[in-house]
Structures are given as structure tokens and as C-alpha cells.
Amino acid sequence: MKINSTLSAPQLPEALSRAGLQFSVATEEDFEDIMAISQDIYGGLDYLPTRYSSWLQESNRTVILARKQGKVIALESVCLIDEGQTMLVEGLRVAPQERGKGVAGVLLRFCAELVKAKHPEVKVSRLTRDDQLGSKDFLKYRVITKQGILLVRFRSEDLKRRLSDLGGGEPRPESAPFPVRLDHAAVRRLFLTGDLMRGVLPNGTIIQDWQPFKPVPGNLDILMKKDIDWMVDDASKPSVGSLCTFPFRVPIGEDWYYLNIDMFGKDLDLVRQQFLSHLRRHTATLKGHVMCQMFLDPPLWKPMADFCRHALCVELVKEYTEQCVVESDLM
Ligand SMILES: CC(C)(COP(=O)(O)OP(=O)(O)OC[C@H]1O[C@@H](n2cnc3c(N)ncnc32)[C@H](O)[C@@H]1OP(=O)(O)O)[C@@H](O)C(=O)NCCC(=O)NCCS
């Protein structure tokens, strides 16, 4: 979905045109202006600096900017997923001095109108929120699923030492096999055929970092382009599955990396086992500080937080928060 040039949408409701904003498709030249409005976002874990250039290349994505008197004040990205049936809203941000004036609402509606005009087949708008939803939001959205967010930080070298002290002898249920890393063919077989993963995925949704997907071929094509380790406990009868990114740099400081793990399933021992397996693999050659964010079934947050603190001796960055996947129909 590529939409070019400065954007005007004469069919927009009057309130939108009255907002005094100009909309355009983002380009490489806008990077610095976008970073300037993104300073405080996600406590330094903003993924946009690393993804911006590749986002601009993606054929199913458009990044839209809102300007006021020529100055960039907001950004939203829309990406067509679920075989073109759903628009995924990502990256939403408004310049700090412009927040609380309804700019996000105007931009969200602008993008929805744009997608509807270009792609009438799109039926649903989906997004992932990390803030507390209010009663007004529940009128707008249906909740698809929630995952707890466990955020820890450590020095890679310290964790490596701790993991070697544990000696690979972490508790493992008697009958549980070692976790299996899946190649792409195995991922497709497992996620696309039969209902094997349906019972494992939260409400049948593959959530990778902040992106929620239905398990359909086009979405797996999108996911396969990313550097991700896919893991299950048992490829013929999985109870727990996980996706782990390869560590990438985040702008918190020199040598800071972000490791993201999405964990699906409810068995604590198996979850712990896969978590350790990802940590071992991805910290083996890494030097520096790591922010590791794991999204997991909410009841597992507390026992996993205790495990991180007491067994791994890593620092908990924040208490329980949630990511919430919501949808609304495009009217
Ligand atoms: C969240 C943020 C974009 C809201 O911008 P804003 O212009 O101050 O938004 P407002 O408070 O005026 O709310 C306007 C609309 O945006 C919606 N909104 C607020 N936060 C939202 C969010 N995180 N995701 C989607 N919509 C959101 C509100 O529900 C409201 O919708 P409505 O007009 O249909 O009622 C802004 O505070 C920001 O840039 N925060 C830092 C980045 C961030 O947290 N982004 C969210 C990613 S999950």
C-alpha cells in the first residue's frame, strides 16, 4: 500500500479539515524531525529509530506525518496485514508540546479515511496499546488479548556468568523434551496447518513485539523477513511457543541492546525453560547492556519476575504493565 505525495482527503469530516494540520507521506529526509518529537518515547526503547528506513521500503506500509505550520508534530504508520483485510496502526506519536489537544485522534481518523478510500476491502483497524484503557476506549474497541510485560535489564557479561552457574540445570518437568528451534518450513507447518498452535496462541494471535497477526500465510511471510528465533517445547504437540528477536541497539546509551521475547502458553516450567534457552543463545557473544522485554500470559508475570530477580539476579525495570491488542471495525 503506497500512497504518494502530500495528502489531501476532501472526503474527510469537517472537524478534521478544521484541525489545521497538513498530512504527508514520510520520507528519509524527515528522519531528524521525527526523532526530535520522539525523545521521551517508551523509556528509550523506541523501535522507530532502528526500523524507520526499512519501514519506508515495505510495500504494504505507509508512514504518515502530520504537520502544523510546516513543522512535523505527529506520526502514524499503517500497515496492511491479514491478507489485506486489516490495517495495523503502529508508531503513533505526537510532539510533547502538542499532546492532549486531540492531535492523535485527528491523525488516527485521517489514516483510517485514507485506507478506506484506497482499500475498501480493509474491514478492521488493529493496534496494541500499553496504556490504561478508559471507558471511552472500550466503546471504540474490542479487546483481542492481553499480555503481561516483564522488563528486566542486565549486563550481558554478568548474565552469562549467572547462566553458567546455573549450569543448564534449570528445572525441567520429567517428561518435557528440550525446546526445539523451528526452521521456516516447520514454522509454516505448525502455525498454518491444523489447530496445533491455536490453543497456545493468545486468542489465536501471533504477537511479535507490538505487532499482532492472525496466523495466515501473508502474515508469516512478513514475520519470516525478520531475524527471529521461533521455539516450541514439542513440535508435534506444543504447549508453549516463543519468538525471540536477535538483539538490536536502542538509543538509551552506548552498547545498549534490546531483546524481545514473546511467550505463548501457560506452563510455567516450559516458559522458564524457553526463556533461558533464548537468553543463553543471544547473550553468548553479546557485550554490553541489555533491556530484555518479555510479553507473557498475565498470571505468569509474578513467578517469572521472581525467577528473574532471585535466580538470575537481574534488575526489574518496572512493575506489572500490560500490552493490550484491540480492534475496531472500519465504518
Ligand atoms: C499517546 C499519544 C499519541 C496521544 O496523543 P494526543 O494527541 O495527546 O492524544 P489525545 O489525548 O488528544 O487523545 C486523542 C485520541 O487518541 C487516542 N489515543 C490516546 N492514546 C492512544 C494510543 N496509545 N493509541 C491509540 N490511540 C490513542 C485517544 O483514545 C483519543 O481518541 P478519540 O479522539 O477517538 O477520543 C501521545 O501522548 C504520545 O505521543 N505519547 C508518547 C508515545 C506513545 O506512547 N504512543 C502510543 C503508542 S501505544
The ligand as an SDF file (V2000), in Angstrom:
LIG
                    3D

 48 50  0  0  0  0  0  0  0  0999 V2000
   -0.3540    8.5950   23.0600 C   0  0  0  0  0  0  0  0  0  0  0  0
   -0.2980    9.9000   22.2800 C   0  0  0  0  0  0  0  0  0  0  0  0
   -0.0060    9.5850   20.8100 C   0  0  0  0  0  0  0  0  0  0  0  0
   -1.6500   10.5910   22.3830 C   0  0  0  0  0  0  0  0  0  0  0  0
   -1.6010   11.7760   21.6250 O   0  0  0  0  0  0  0  0  0  0  0  0
   -2.6040   13.0290   21.9420 P   0  0  0  0  0  0  0  0  0  0  0  0
   -2.6810   13.8820   20.7480 O   0  0  0  0  0  0  0  0  0  0  0  0
   -2.1690   13.6610   23.2060 O   0  0  0  0  0  0  0  0  0  0  0  0
   -3.9770   12.2300   22.1340 O   0  0  0  0  0  0  0  0  0  0  0  0
   -5.2450   12.7680   22.9160 P   0  0  0  0  0  0  0  0  0  0  0  0
   -5.0210   12.6440   24.4000 O   0  0  0  0  0  0  0  0  0  0  0  0
   -5.5800   14.1120   22.4260 O   0  0  0  0  0  0  0  0  0  0  0  0
   -6.3020   11.6750   22.5460 O   0  0  0  0  0  0  0  0  0  0  0  0
   -6.8440   11.7390   21.2650 C   0  0  0  0  0  0  0  0  0  0  0  0
   -7.2170   10.3690   20.7650 C   0  0  0  0  0  0  0  0  0  0  0  0
   -6.0910    9.4700   20.7070 O   0  0  0  0  0  0  0  0  0  0  0  0
   -6.4500    8.2550   21.3310 C   0  0  0  0  0  0  0  0  0  0  0  0
   -5.2680    7.6720   21.9260 N   0  0  0  0  0  0  0  0  0  0  0  0
   -4.6350    8.0610   23.0380 C   0  0  0  0  0  0  0  0  0  0  0  0
   -3.6070    7.2360   23.2710 N   0  0  0  0  0  0  0  0  0  0  0  0
   -3.5990    6.3470   22.2710 C   0  0  0  0  0  0  0  0  0  0  0  0
   -2.7750    5.2570   21.9620 C   0  0  0  0  0  0  0  0  0  0  0  0
   -1.7440    4.9200   22.7170 N   0  0  0  0  0  0  0  0  0  0  0  0
   -3.0750    4.5430   20.8540 N   0  0  0  0  0  0  0  0  0  0  0  0
   -4.1210    4.8800   20.0700 C   0  0  0  0  0  0  0  0  0  0  0  0
   -4.9450    5.8880   20.3360 N   0  0  0  0  0  0  0  0  0  0  0  0
   -4.6610    6.6120   21.4270 C   0  0  0  0  0  0  0  0  0  0  0  0
   -7.4780    8.6320   22.3460 C   0  0  0  0  0  0  0  0  0  0  0  0
   -8.2850    7.4970   22.6410 O   0  0  0  0  0  0  0  0  0  0  0  0
   -8.2600    9.7010   21.6040 C   0  0  0  0  0  0  0  0  0  0  0  0
   -9.1390    9.1230   20.6670 O   0  0  0  0  0  0  0  0  0  0  0  0
  -10.5240    9.8800   20.2690 P   0  0  0  0  0  0  0  0  0  0  0  0
  -10.1420   11.1670   19.6390 O   0  0  0  0  0  0  0  0  0  0  0  0
  -11.1750    8.9250   19.3100 O   0  0  0  0  0  0  0  0  0  0  0  0
  -11.2520   10.0160   21.5620 O   0  0  0  0  0  0  0  0  0  0  0  0
    0.7800   10.8830   22.8470 C   0  0  0  0  0  0  0  0  0  0  0  0
    0.5540   11.0520   24.2210 O   0  0  0  0  0  0  0  0  0  0  0  0
    2.2100   10.3910   22.6440 C   0  0  0  0  0  0  0  0  0  0  0  0
    2.8410   10.6870   21.6270 O   0  0  0  0  0  0  0  0  0  0  0  0
    2.7370    9.6410   23.6250 N   0  0  0  0  0  0  0  0  0  0  0  0
    4.0790    9.0810   23.5290 C   0  0  0  0  0  0  0  0  0  0  0  0
    4.1360    7.9380   22.5350 C   0  0  0  0  0  0  0  0  0  0  0  0
    3.1610    6.8130   22.8330 C   0  0  0  0  0  0  0  0  0  0  0  0
    3.0210    6.4020   23.9800 O   0  0  0  0  0  0  0  0  0  0  0  0
    2.4810    6.3230   21.7920 N   0  0  0  0  0  0  0  0  0  0  0  0
    1.4640    5.2860   21.9550 C   0  0  0  0  0  0  0  0  0  0  0  0
    1.8760    4.0040   21.3460 C   0  0  0  0  0  0  0  0  0  0  0  0
    0.9500    2.6560   22.1030 S   0  0  0  0  0  0  0  0  0  0  0  0
  1  2  1  0
  2  3  1  0
  2  4  1  0
  2 36  1  0
  4  5  1  0
  5  6  1  0
  6  7  2  0
  6  8  1  0
  6  9  1  0
  9 10  1  0
 10 11  2  0
 10 12  1  0
 10 13  1  0
 13 14  1  0
 14 15  1  0
 15 16  1  0
 15 30  1  0
 16 17  1  0
 17 18  1  0
 17 28  1  0
 18 19  1  0
 18 27  1  0
 19 20  2  0
 20 21  1  0
 21 22  1  0
 21 27  2  0
 22 23  1  0
 22 24  2  0
 24 25  1  0
 25 26  2  0
 26 27  1  0
 28 29  1  0
 28 30  1  0
 30 31  1  0
 31 32  1  0
 32 33  2  0
 32 34  1  0
 32 35  1  0
 36 37  1  0
 36 38  1  0
 38 39  2  0
 38 40  1  0
 40 41  1  0
 41 42  1  0
 42 43  1  0
 43 44  2  0
 43 45  1  0
 45 46  1  0
 46 47  1  0
 47 48  1  0
M  END
$$$$
